[in-house]
Structures are given as C-alpha cells and as structure tokens.
Amino acid sequence: MPTPGVTRVVDFERLILGKIPSFLFDYYSTGAGDEHTLEETKKAFQRIHLRPRILRSIANVDISTKLQGRSVSFPLGIAPIGLQAIAHPDGHKATARAAENANVIMILTSWSFMTLEDVASSAPNALLWMQIYPFKDRSNTADMVRRAERSGYKAIVVTVDSPRCGPFKRRFRDRMQIAEQAAKYNIQG
C-alpha cells in the first residue's frame, strides 16, 4: 500500500527516523570509512535521468519480464539486507511476503536472524535467491547451499568483497555481537 508523499529514499529515511534504534538507522544509511564510496554512488544515481516519452499511448504499459522461466512484475529485486528483525518483528519473513505479493525477487542475506527455511516457508510462492559468503570453513558454505536448494531458493548469490567488516565511524558499535547472533541461524546450521 503506497504511503502518500513517500517517493524517494530521503522520504523513507525521514519516515523511519526515530522509529528504529539509531544504530540501526546508521547501519542502513551510512558507509564505511569516510563514506567516499557512498557519496560516489549517490552522485552516480544523480547522473541518471529518466527521459519521458511523450505523445505515446500508455494504455498497455508492461514492465514485467521473465527470469528463470518465471514472470516477474519488473526487472528489479530486493537486495540482501541484514538486521531486518531488529527493524521489524517479522524481519526477513515480512520482506519475503512483500516480495511474493509484489512478484519480485528477494535475495536473503546469510546474516538473517531467521533461518533460510523459515523465510522460505513464510512466502512459499516467492522467487527467492540466497546470498552467501565463501566461509573459511567450506562445509558451512556447502551446507548453506544444500539447505537453500532444499528450501526452494532458485539461485545462489556469492559475495566475495566483504572479508571483514569495514571501519564504520557512525555505525553501531556492537556489530560483532549482533553478527554472532545472526550467525546462529544460518551459518552454523
């Protein structure tokens, strides 16, 4: 259901500010180090311009596409985002249900506070992909892939650029303790 007046990322940020713990807001809205990459990313998006096509029929606009043999409502998906259970009691389950209702892809993070099986069973018709890290203990990685396959995940998204947590100035201070809690659900079986 659309929220009136909420059309841009900054609108969502204003809406949520004060409704979630400040460390969690920082987790979602900041970058590592001096945040140069975050600023460059914002600038890159600012360079994108949508060019409207005028004097054309819009009676039958269809942005759906097929992905893995399945029709999806539009060619975007929900990226793997951690700590959702702190922001909302249903966390990744709620996001999976939203993805199912919107008919878009959801990529579940390895660092969910919910098991990948529970997330999949909460939205049985969702198109789910599983994000993993190649863990030092390769048996953990292999186990997670097998569990994802058994639970109906249709793809594995491998993240290789995060061998350790970056130096965050504004982010939460207890990130390792939180990561250890999340690890109980999927990484350690």
N, C-alpha and C positions, 0 to 999 in steps of 0.2 A: 504494500500500500504506500503510495507516494506521500512524502512529508512536504507540505507546502513551503515554498521558499528554500528548499534544500536541493540545490542542483550542482554544487561544486564541492570539491574536497574541503575547502575552508568553511563551507556551511556545515558540513558534517562535524568538523573539528569544533566549531562553536557550539553545536548542538550537544556534543558529548562532554565537553569540558565541564568539570565539576560533578559529573555523574559517575565517573570512574576514578579510581585512585590515581594520583598524579604520576606515580612511577609507571603506571600502565599507559597513560596518555603519552608520556615521554617515550615509552617503548614503541608505540605506534607511529609517533610523529617526528622522531629525531633520527640522526645518522651517526656514524662512527667518527671519531677524531674531531676535526674542526668542521665536519659536515660539508666538505667541498663536493663530494660525490652527490650528496643530497641536493645541494644548490645547483649543480650542473644538470641533474636530472630534471629539476623544476624548470630550468631555462630551456632544456630540450623540448619539454612539453609546451612551453610558451611559444616556441617557434612553429608549432603545428597549427595550421589554420584550416578550418572547415570551409570549403567553398560551396555555398548553396547553389543548387541547380534550379533556376527559376523558369517559370512558364512551362513546366512539365507536369504531367499527371502524377499525383501522389496517391491515387486511389488504391493501388496494389503494391505498396512498398513491402518488400520482404527481405529481411537481412538474415534469415535463417540459412544454415549451411549444414553439410553432412560432415561428421567427424567419426572416424572408426565405424563407418557404416550406419551411424545413428544421426538423426536430425537433431540439431540444437538450435535454440532460438536466435542466437547471434554468436559470432566467432570470437568470443571472449570468455574467460573463466575466472574463477576465484582463486587467487594465488595462495600458497601455503603461508598461513599467518599463525604465529604462536600465541599462547596465553589467552585464548578466547574464553576459557572457562572462568577467568578472573573478571572479564568484562561482562559476561552473561552466564547465568547458571547452566544453560544448556550448551554453551560453548560451541564446539565444532558440530555437535548434533543439530543445533539450530541452523548453522550455516549450511550443512548438508541438506536439510529440509528446504531452506530457501533456494539453494541451487537446483534441487529437484523441482520445486514449484516454478522457478524461472526457466527451467530446462537449459541450464548452462553447466559447464564443467566445474567441479571443485577439486582442488589439489589439497589433500590433507597433509599437514606437516607431521614429521616424525615426533615433534615435541608437543603433541597434543596431550591434554590432561585426561583424555578419554581414549580407550583402546580403539584401534582402527576397526575392529569388529563391531563395537558398539556404534561407532559413527556410521558404518555401512548399513547396519540393521535399522538405524533410525530413519533412513531415506532409501528404501530398497530399490527405487526406480531412478535414483540419481546417477549421473555419469561421474564416477569418482576415479581420480588418479591418486597415487601415493608418492609423496616426496620422501626420499631417503638420503642419508649421508653414507658414504662408504666408511663404515666404522673400522677402527683398528682391529677389533675382533670381528672378522669376516663372517663368523657364524651368526652374529646378531643381525648383520645385513641380510644374509641369506634367509634367516628365519622370518624377518620382516617381509621380505619379498614373497615368501611362500604364504604367509598369513594374509597378505594383501590379495594375492591371487585367489586364495580360497574364499575370501570375503567379497569378491566380485569387482575389485579395482581393475580398471581396464588399461592402465599404463603406470609405469614407474618413472618418476622424475628424479634424476640424480643431481644432488647439489654437491659441487666439488670446490666451491670458492669460500667456504666457511670452516676452515680447520680449527679455528678457535674464535671466541667472542672478541670483537674489536674493542678499542679503547673509547668507551662512551662517556662523555662528560655529563650529559644530562640524564642519561638513562638510569633505571633503577639500580640500586647498589647490591641487592641480594640476588642478582641474576643467576649465579651458580646454584644457589639453594633452590631456586624456582626450577631451573633446568633439571636438577637432580630429581625433583618431584615429578616432572613431566616424563623423565626417562623411565620411571616405574611402569608406565602404561604401555609403551610400545617397544622401546629399545631393549629392555631387559626381559621382555616376554610378558 
